[in-house]
Amino acid sequence: MTKRQVAPPLLLVTVTLTTFGLAKWHPFSPAAAPAASVAGDPLRGRRVFVVNCSGCHGMDATGGIGPSLRGVGLEPAEVEQIVASGRGVMPAGVVEGQEAADVAAYVAGISQ
């Protein structure tokens, strides 16, 4: 084969592999970005808390089976970490994603 016969297929393979590699790489996609804490909405968090957390912490978070969450000085990131990993008899991941951020905003607000 001559150089003229090899060049087009070689160019095609190079362009194809480069295109495929770049398509799979996604260097600027949101999934490639470091995970950032999503700001929570305390009003939605109250609703999520009542449904998922009040059975143990009480309707107004004053305690029950679980401890009171009022006046304990929790920050949203701390609440999200506790919800994600669990604590004591509280299982990990009771709520996740945006609901966890919303609950964290609510609990941080009432715990100050």
ZIWO-V138355 format. One line per field, one symbol per residue. phi: phi as a letter, one per 30 degrees, with the letter a starting at -180 (. if undefined). burial: # if it has 9 or more other C-alpha atoms within 8 Angstrom, else .. Layout:
BEGIN
phi=???
burial=???
END
This chain:
BEGIN
phi=.cddddeddddddddddddddddddhdcdedddddcdddccdddeddddedccdecciecicjldcddcdicidceddddddddciahddddiebbidddddddddddddcd
burial=.....#.................................###.###.###.#######..####..####...#.#..##.######...###.##..##########.###
END
